[in-house]
Amino acid sequence: MKILDFLHKETILTDLQSTDKKGVLDELALPVSEMSKTDHREIVRVLIERERLGSTGIGHGIAIPHGKLQGLESLVLGFGLSRQGVTFDSIDGKPSDIFFLLLSPDNSTGLHLKLLARISKLLREEAFKEKLRSAREAEDVVRIITEVDEDF
């Protein structure tokens, strides 16, 4: 499987407008809820609940908010870029500007963890992050990920 098996152009936002964590989660959740036909408020609730356990801001401008949602049929990914950066309680205390949102069904722990690991590994590459930061449209993000997307 590949990242683009779960990330669709419709769930990619290249100009997030929110200036705080809750706003970013809300904004990222909207296209994901439409794509997965899942209640937007329930997605936001699950993400906030997960954030209470510890921030998903992993530092270096990256956050990977994620959670498990009862009734979800398959994994779904969202992506967002913030041009100004958002305080996300990251490990390094710096704002986050690249966001991958991952939602998975209750029973898909293995795949959920594999996808998180794959995304995290890619985001360690500075060149990859800089390409993502330069993306202006969803198609740009898809092209950038296609260049590195491998089966995991």
N, C-alpha and C positions, 0 to 999 in steps of 0.2 A: 504494500500500500504506500501511497505517497501523500504528502501534505495537501496537494491540490485535489485529492479524492474527497477532502472534507472542507476545503476553503473554496468558496464560490465568489465570483465577481460581485454579486449582490450583497455580500457581507463584508466588503472591504470599504473602509472610509478613510480617505487620504487627507482629510482636513477636519479633524475633530474640533469642535467649538467649545467643549466643556473645559472649565478651569479647575475642577476639583474631582476627587476620586469618584464620588457617587455619580456625578454628572457624566464622567467618562464611562462608567459601568452602564449607566442608563442609555447613553448614546450608542455604545457598542452592542447592547442587547437588542435594540430595536430591529435592525435588519436580520439578526440571528433568529429572533422570535418569528418574524415573518417567514423566513426560509424554513424553519422547523415547525411552523404552525403551533407554537408554544406560547403560553401567556407571558408577555413582556415583564409584567410585575413579578411573576414567579422566578424568571431568570435573574432579575436584579436582586431579589430576595436571597436566592441561592448564592450568588456572587458575593453579596455583602456578608452573608453568614460565613463564607469561606475566608473572606478578608479578616474577619474577627479572630480567626485562628492564627493568623499571621499574614503579613502583607505578601502579595504575589509580585511585588516590585522587586526584581532580582538584581537591580543595580545596572549601571552603565546605560541608563536611559530605557531599560526594558522592563515591561510588566507583562505577566502572563496570567491574567485572572482566569480562574477555572472553577468548575464545580460539576456535581452530578445532579441530574434532574430526573425525577421519577416520571415515567411515561414517554420520555424521549426515545425515538426509534433508533437513532444512530448518532454517532459523534458529529458535532458541527463546530466549525471554526469561524471566527470573525477576526478581522484585522483593522487596526486603526493607527493613524499617524496624527500626532499633535504638533503643530508648528511652533507653539510656544512652550511646550512641556507642561506637565502636570505633577504637582506634589502627590506622590502615591505611597508615601511611607516606605520607600525603597531601602534596602539594606545599606546602601552607601549614602542615603540622605539626599540624593540628587533627584531632580525631576525626571519623570518618564516621558518619552515621546513615541516609542514604538510599543504597540499593544497587540498581543495575540490573545483572543478570547476563545477558550475551549470549554465546551459543554459536552457531557457524555451521559449515556444512560446509567442508571444505578449499577447495572451488572457488567460493565465493560472496563473493569479496573486495568487489565493487562494492556489493552489497546490505548486507553487513556494515558497510562504511564509511558508507553512507547512513543506516543505522539508528543507528549510533553518533553521527553528526552530528546527527540529529534529536533524539535523547535529550539530547545535550549542549546543544543550543539551548534546549530546553524548560527544562532545569535552570538556565539563567541567570536565569530569571524568579523573583524572590523570592516572589511570591504563589503560584506553582505549587508551589514547594518547601514553603512553609508549609502549603498544603492537604494535600500528601502527608504531611507530618509529623503532621498532625492525624487522619489516617486510622486507624480502629480495626479495620476488617475489610477483607478482600479486595475486597468489593463497593464500599467507599468508594474504594479506589485505582482500580478500573475506572471508576467514575463521574467521578473527578477527571481521569483521562486522557482519557476520552471527550469532556470539555468542550473539550479543546485538540487532540485527535487529528485530524490532517489527512493527506492523501496526501503522500508524499514521493517 
